[in-house]
Amino acid sequence: MKVLSEQELHNLAMNIVGKQLEAAGYEFMAVNSELKKNPQFVCLKDKKLHFVVVKCITYPNDPKDMEMDSLMKMKEHALKFEADTFYGGVGLVNAKDYNKPVCLNEEYIVDYDGLIKI
């Protein structure tokens, strides 16, 4: 049983959000999977630039709780590029026992309601 690291959880959250962006027709201009380095995705859709910040939130924390200070800094940065800013909070929890960490090759539950415009 291998517990997923913070980086592996972050990558999993990015994959979940990235698939949604791809399905919605976004074109990826830049992808950054480095922890604590925002934004994770810079995308283009309908000739408009979008900055997407992805956070993996582990149970019992709420993926809808946003760190507004850092998101507002990202929004100010995005405005210089005439870009919209979005937050994608992805909650992950071990499917068998909410009190155990998410592990490799074990089922997990995703709590993700889509992007929130900042």
C-alpha positions in Angstrom: 0.0 0.0 0.0 1.7 3.2 -1.2 0.2 6.5 0.1 0.1 9.1 -2.7 2.4 12.1 -2.0 1.3 15.7 -2.1 2.7 16.0 -5.6 0.9 12.8 -6.8 -2.4 14.0 -5.4 -1.8 17.4 -7.1 -1.2 15.6 -10.4 -4.3 13.6 -10.0 -6.4 16.7 -9.4 -4.8 18.3 -12.4 -5.7 15.3 -14.6 -9.4 15.6 -13.4 -9.6 19.3 -14.2 -7.5 19.0 -17.4 -9.9 16.4 -18.8 -12.8 18.7 -18.2 -11.0 21.6 -19.9 -10.2 19.4 -22.9 -13.7 18.1 -23.2 -15.0 21.8 -23.1 -12.7 22.7 -26.0 -10.0 24.6 -24.3 -6.6 24.8 -26.0 -3.7 24.4 -23.6 -1.0 27.1 -23.9 1.0 26.2 -20.8 0.7 23.5 -18.1 2.5 23.7 -14.8 2.4 20.8 -12.3 4.8 22.3 -9.8 3.3 22.5 -6.3 2.4 26.0 -5.0 3.2 27.5 -8.5 0.1 29.1 -10.1 -1.6 28.9 -12.4 -1.6 25.2 -13.4 -3.2 25.8 -16.8 -3.1 28.7 -19.2 -5.7 28.0 -21.8 -7.3 29.6 -24.8 -10.9 29.4 -25.8 -12.8 31.6 -28.2 -9.7 33.8 -28.5 -9.9 34.5 -24.7 -7.1 33.6 -22.3 -8.0 31.7 -19.1 -5.8 31.1 -16.1 -6.8 28.0 -14.1 -5.6 27.3 -10.5 -6.0 23.7 -9.4 -5.9 22.6 -5.8 -6.1 19.1 -4.4 -8.0 19.2 -1.1 -8.0 16.1 1.1 -10.8 15.1 3.4 -12.2 16.5 5.8 -11.4 19.9 4.2 -13.9 21.4 1.7 -12.6 21.8 -1.9 -14.9 24.8 -2.3 -13.0 26.8 0.4 -10.7 29.1 -1.5 -7.6 30.9 -0.4 -8.8 34.2 -1.6 -5.5 36.1 -1.0 -3.5 34.0 -3.4 -6.4 33.8 -5.9 -6.8 37.6 -5.9 -3.1 37.9 -6.7 -3.5 35.4 -9.5 -6.5 37.4 -10.8 -4.5 40.7 -10.7 -1.8 38.9 -12.7 -4.3 37.5 -15.2 -5.8 40.9 -15.8 -2.5 42.1 -17.2 -3.0 39.5 -19.9 -6.7 40.3 -20.2 -7.3 36.7 -18.9 -10.1 35.3 -16.8 -9.2 33.4 -13.7 -10.8 30.2 -12.5 -10.4 27.9 -9.4 -10.7 24.2 -9.6 -10.8 22.7 -6.1 -10.7 18.9 -6.3 -11.5 16.9 -3.1 -10.1 13.4 -2.8 -10.8 10.8 -0.2 -10.1 7.1 0.3 -13.3 5.3 -0.8 -13.1 2.5 1.8 -12.2 4.6 4.8 -12.4 8.4 4.9 -9.9 8.5 7.7 -7.2 6.8 5.7 -5.0 8.5 3.0 -5.6 8.1 -0.7 -3.3 5.2 -1.9 -2.0 3.9 -5.2 -4.2 1.3 -6.9 -7.0 1.8 -4.4 -10.4 3.4 -5.0 -11.0 7.0 -4.1 -13.9 9.4 -4.3 -13.7 12.7 -6.2 -15.6 15.8 -5.0 -15.3 18.3 -7.9 -18.1 20.5 -9.0 -16.3 22.2 -11.9 -14.5 25.5 -12.2 -15.4 28.6 -10.2 -14.7 32.0 -11.8 -12.7 34.4 -9.6 
